[in-house]
Amino acid sequence: MLVQVEDERATKMTGDPRHPVTRGFLCAKVTQYLEREYHPERLLFPQRRVGSKGEGRFERITWDDAIEEIADRLKAITSEFGSESVLPYSYAGTMGLLNGSSMDRRFFHRLGASRLDRTICSATGTVALNLTLGQRTGTESEQFVHSRCIIAWGASVLNTNVHLWPFIVEARRAGAKLYVIDPLPTKTARLADVHLAINPGSDTALALGMMHILFRDGLEDRDYLESHCEGWEELREKVAAYTPAQVSHWTGLSVEQIEEITRDYATLRPSVIRLNYGIQRNERGGMAVHAISLLPAVIGSWKEIGGGLQLSTSSGFPLNRTALERPGLQTQSPLGGDARMLNMAELGKILTDTLDDGPLKPPVKALVVYNSNPGAIAPNQNRVHAGLRREDLFTVVLEQFMTDTARFADILLPATTFLEHTDLYAAYGHYYLQLARPALQPRGECRPNVDVFRQLAKAMGFMDPCFDDSDEDLLRQALDSGHPFLKGITLERLEEESWIRVSVSPEGTPYLPHAKGGFATPSSRCEFHPELLDYVPPLESRHGGPSGERTFPLELVSAKSERGLNSTFGYRKEVNDACGVVSLNPLDAEARNIAEGAPVRVFNHRGSVTLTARIDTALKAGVISVPSVGWPSGAADSRGINVLTNDALSDMGGGPVFYSCLVQAELAGA
């Protein structure tokens, strides 16, 4: 990204035309950041709550007063209840390593606070991909130009991965065929050669059905399987039962569609799968990622330039996170070892002390939120808000805007944007490491997270030398991992070049991570786990559980908004308005006397929201769609879509199950 600055004010942001992946353009969402930078509602000063929790009334205080009050409260709480009564809550509001996972982790480790299991986005897919490959590596985006069959599986490319799209366009001009597998008629699906509108949560069944056909018709790569794979013979026997007819019943796809995509995947070579995290956000999400990630091994497409699979490239960035986060500081905490781990997807249960395995001891008495907005993005929103409303919960929020979480804060601290601080960025769709220096001075009294946690450590009396580390110290520590992928990448080089390709393959040669095996699994082979691949429809789905218990007949998919970036732009009316629309198939709308533009009440046993109807002939019957994630405070009834979503956990990694969600819809006021 290039930032044009005139008289100390940013006037324009563009993509860096030299970058091999982003190639000179920004995604439409990121282009809104200058508006965000200078927005009149941006938080610029520390504040203390003076109204009731959730009301959003605050008074301005100094940084010294804020730090002192936070430290005094944390000392008192840990003295009375123990250090595990403190819980940090953060995720990827910044993707930078310094302001996302360095000094903050050191602080909470040293304090002995409860650890946070950061599952809200990718934990399920991470565990499942590691199960198959032993690491998170995948096909380079640049190689998609060589592909001849591209499957975007649960991947709304134009909405969430737009820099891949030009490579897909180039491939299609050369004759490639694009399949999109998605329950929703996304922009990407509407532009595909073939859109397969699969039933939510049935992706495992389709993957196993494809394997059935591949083995049935002799389309597997027997040499690759025998040389580099473990457990495939057993899975071959198991998928014999996954006939196209049976898979058609589960997925809602026709037998002909299942046969066609399998034949093209095996014969239009190279073939590649762009898998994304949408498929993992249901009760069977880990199983789905594992099953799909086996397909490139079955046909041997890992051997080909433009073949394979891309879900994450994060293992291409083996930075020294241990040096950044210092988990060893926990041994110096009052606990003297690892603190308990609490799952962020269960925040509502944690704060209301209703976890399935009994009461928390000690209960959470202090919550420090940064780089996240759980008041909007966490599942089972009514339960989350009930917890945030507790008067005995001391809440600190580091933020840029008055989000729904910030409204519940006792102390509210103004945070810098990525344009205002130093940071180091990895990626999960390419292999370029980037250093970013501030383009602008922080506005008002905003401070980077790194500085805030340095100051809190001092106020708490933590004298460990690591809390004196500068940003440059942190950068050098992160780069000092000794891994060959980072060979030759120094802070000095990054200062000069800004971004550098990690050394996953010799310069000028394509990266084929598994052409000759190279798996980081215990067996050093691609691991097939047939014992984990017994498909059953998710319990909270139209096809799951006893039919008599399905009180709510519609499956809700609250996929990523085309206008927003999770909850980042929820201060914009147009983003919240877009998240206030529910799309229905004409048959579902007609059965409920719902017309275009009508107010609709969508509800289940967890809550209800009022939305505006949009009739979409391309959406399959039985599925409804609402973009996520708007701010509840910006909604017509002050409730967001996560009022409806489930705070159960997925089958692997403890991830959330946002898309296992049954609801009913009716005309509002009916």
Summary of the structure (lengths in Angstrom):
residues: 670
radius of gyration: 24.8
end to end distance: 50.6
largest distance: 71.9
contacts: 2443
relative contact order: 0.16
helix: 38%
strand: 17%
